Amino acid sequence: MARRKLTAEEMEAKVAKMKATKAANKAKALETLGLSTTRKKVRKTRTMTPEQKAAAVERLAKARASKGPSQNKMISEHVRNLPDDNPLSLVNVRDWIKENKELLKSIRDFKDSKDAKERTQYQKVETYVSNLEAYLRNGVYLDFFYGSQMQNRITHRVYVMAYYPDGTPKRSIGWWYPDVGIYTQEMANEDRQRQTVSN
């Protein structure tokens, strides 16, 4: 038995019914998955007249002025109070963090390298950045080096002297002492010569 050919109106009604069924099935499937079927409306950007822009700029400037300067409450008070010309000041340390994070991005491939020197270099820079960030948080400087490329070495400072039983002071090379300043290898050699002569 041959099918009867549908008229244009019947065909249109059939297509509309198929589309409605498909949409209903899709909505039901999305609902079982827990997904939303409604689309978010896209907000159109509002165009401002020059007078409105000027008023908005004025309001923003007034709000910024009332806010005041940044308090840096997340930074340790010890670090906040350092003057900007201090080598370990907040300004300098933030610059070093920024430079070394950029360096970390550029040597990212060294992290999983087969060459031990490259892995060590990556780990050294990564540790330096984490130590600098810890210094900003708690005020305790953990690294032995400082500077943008770790070019300077931290000098230890002795506040209370220690002495051997015979009365001679205990000293370590590279440390700062109140009576001699930085104790060098030459000073250590002179002290050894004095001890051998006295014995």
C-alpha positions as CSV (number, residue, x, y, z in Angstrom):
1,M,0.0,0.0,0.0
2,A,1.5,3.3,-1.1
3,R,1.8,6.2,1.4
4,R,-0.2,9.3,0.8
5,K,1.9,12.4,0.0
6,L,1.6,15.0,2.8
7,T,0.4,18.4,2.0
8,A,2.6,21.5,2.8
9,E,0.6,22.3,6.0
10,E,0.8,18.7,7.2
11,M,4.5,18.6,6.5
12,E,5.1,21.8,8.4
13,A,3.1,20.5,11.4
14,K,5.0,17.3,11.4
15,V,8.4,19.1,11.4
16,A,7.3,21.4,14.2
17,K,6.2,18.4,16.2
18,M,9.6,16.6,15.6
19,K,11.4,19.8,16.7
20,A,9.3,20.1,19.9
21,T,9.9,16.4,20.8
22,K,13.6,16.8,20.2
23,A,13.8,19.9,22.4
24,A,11.8,18.2,25.2
25,N,14.0,15.1,25.1
26,K,17.1,17.3,25.2
27,A,15.8,19.3,28.2
28,K,14.9,16.1,30.0
29,A,18.4,14.6,29.4
30,L,20.1,17.8,30.7
31,E,17.8,17.9,33.7
32,T,18.8,14.3,34.6
33,L,22.4,15.3,34.4
34,G,21.8,18.3,36.6
35,L,22.6,20.9,34.0
36,S,20.7,24.1,33.4
37,T,18.7,24.5,30.2
38,T,18.3,28.3,30.4
39,R,21.0,30.5,28.8
40,K,22.4,33.4,30.6
41,K,21.5,36.8,29.1
42,V,24.4,38.7,27.8
43,R,24.5,42.2,29.2
44,K,25.1,44.9,26.6
45,T,27.8,47.4,27.5
46,R,26.4,50.8,28.4
47,T,27.7,53.7,26.4
48,M,28.4,56.8,28.4
49,T,28.3,60.4,27.4
50,P,31.4,62.5,28.0
51,E,29.6,64.2,31.0
52,Q,28.8,60.8,32.5
53,K,32.4,59.7,32.0
54,A,33.8,62.8,33.7
55,A,31.4,62.3,36.7
56,A,32.4,58.6,37.0
57,V,36.1,59.5,36.9
58,E,35.5,62.1,39.6
59,R,33.6,59.6,41.8
60,L,36.3,57.0,41.4
61,A,39.1,59.5,42.3
62,K,37.1,60.6,45.4
63,A,36.6,56.9,46.5
64,R,40.4,56.2,46.0
65,A,41.3,59.3,48.0
66,S,39.0,58.3,50.9
67,K,40.4,54.7,50.9
68,G,44.0,55.9,51.7
69,P,47.3,54.2,50.9
70,S,47.7,50.4,51.1
71,Q,48.1,49.0,54.6
72,N,49.9,45.8,53.5
73,K,48.4,43.9,56.5
74,M,49.5,40.5,55.0
75,I,53.2,41.6,55.1
76,S,55.1,41.2,58.4
77,E,55.4,44.4,60.4
78,H,59.1,44.1,60.6
79,V,59.4,44.1,56.8
80,R,56.8,46.9,56.3
81,N,58.8,49.2,58.6
82,L,62.1,48.8,56.8
83,P,63.1,51.9,54.7
84,D,63.2,51.5,50.9
85,D,67.0,51.9,50.8
86,N,67.4,48.8,53.0
87,P,68.6,45.8,50.9
88,L,65.8,43.6,52.3
89,S,63.0,46.2,52.0
90,L,59.5,45.3,50.8
91,V,60.1,47.1,47.5
92,N,63.3,45.2,46.7
93,V,62.0,41.8,47.8
94,R,58.9,42.2,45.6
95,D,61.1,43.1,42.6
96,W,63.3,40.0,43.3
97,I,60.2,37.8,43.5
98,K,58.8,39.1,40.2
99,E,62.2,38.6,38.4
100,N,62.7,35.1,39.7
101,K,59.1,34.1,38.9
102,E,59.7,35.2,35.3
103,L,62.9,33.2,35.4
104,L,61.0,30.1,36.7
105,K,58.6,30.4,33.7
106,S,61.5,30.5,31.3
107,I,63.3,27.5,32.7
108,R,60.1,25.5,33.4
109,D,61.4,22.6,31.2
110,F,64.4,22.2,33.6
111,K,62.0,20.8,36.3
112,D,61.8,17.3,34.7
113,S,65.1,17.5,32.8
114,K,67.5,14.5,32.7
115,D,70.4,16.8,33.4
116,A,71.0,17.1,37.1
117,K,72.4,20.6,36.9
118,E,69.3,21.9,35.2
119,R,67.0,20.3,37.8
120,T,69.2,21.8,40.5
121,Q,69.0,25.2,39.0
122,Y,65.2,25.0,38.8
123,Q,64.9,23.8,42.4
124,K,67.3,26.5,43.6
125,V,65.2,29.3,42.0
126,E,62.0,27.8,43.1
127,T,63.2,27.5,46.7
128,Y,64.5,31.1,46.6
129,V,61.1,32.4,45.5
130,S,59.3,30.5,48.3
131,N,61.8,31.7,50.9
132,L,61.3,35.4,49.7
133,E,57.5,34.9,50.0
134,A,57.9,33.4,53.5
135,Y,60.0,36.4,54.5
136,L,57.3,38.8,53.5
137,R,54.7,36.8,55.5
138,N,56.7,36.3,58.7
139,G,59.7,38.6,58.6
140,V,62.3,35.8,59.0
141,Y,64.8,35.6,56.2
142,L,65.5,32.0,55.5
143,D,68.0,32.1,52.6
144,F,71.8,32.5,52.6
145,F,71.7,34.7,49.5
146,Y,69.8,37.9,48.5
147,G,69.5,40.0,45.4
148,S,67.7,39.7,42.1
149,Q,70.1,36.9,41.0
150,M,71.1,35.7,44.4
151,Q,74.4,37.5,43.9
152,N,74.9,38.7,47.5
153,R,75.6,36.5,50.6
154,I,73.9,37.1,53.9
155,T,76.3,37.9,56.7
156,H,75.6,36.5,60.2
157,R,75.8,38.9,63.1
158,V,76.9,37.9,66.6
159,Y,75.3,39.9,69.4
160,V,76.7,37.8,72.4
161,M,80.3,36.5,72.2
162,A,81.2,32.9,73.2
163,Y,84.6,32.1,74.7
164,Y,86.9,29.1,75.1
165,P,87.9,28.1,78.6
166,D,91.2,29.9,78.2
167,G,89.4,33.2,77.5
168,T,89.9,33.5,73.7
169,P,86.7,34.3,71.7
170,K,85.1,31.6,69.5
171,R,84.8,32.9,66.0
172,S,83.6,31.7,62.6
173,I,84.8,33.0,59.2
174,G,82.4,35.3,57.5
175,W,80.4,36.3,60.6
176,W,80.2,39.9,61.9
177,Y,81.5,40.5,65.4
178,P,81.1,43.7,67.5
179,D,84.8,44.0,68.2
180,V,86.4,43.2,64.8
181,G,83.6,43.5,62.3
182,I,83.5,40.7,59.6
183,Y,85.9,37.9,60.6
184,T,88.0,37.0,57.6
185,Q,90.4,34.1,56.7
186,E,93.4,36.4,57.2
187,M,92.2,37.2,60.8
188,A,91.8,33.5,61.5
189,N,95.3,32.8,60.3
190,E,96.7,35.6,62.5
191,D,94.9,34.2,65.5
192,R,96.3,30.7,64.8
193,Q,99.8,32.1,64.6
194,R,99.4,33.9,67.9
195,Q,98.2,30.7,69.6
196,T,101.1,28.7,68.3
197,V,103.6,31.3,69.4
198,S,102.0,31.6,72.9
199,N,102.1,27.8,73.3
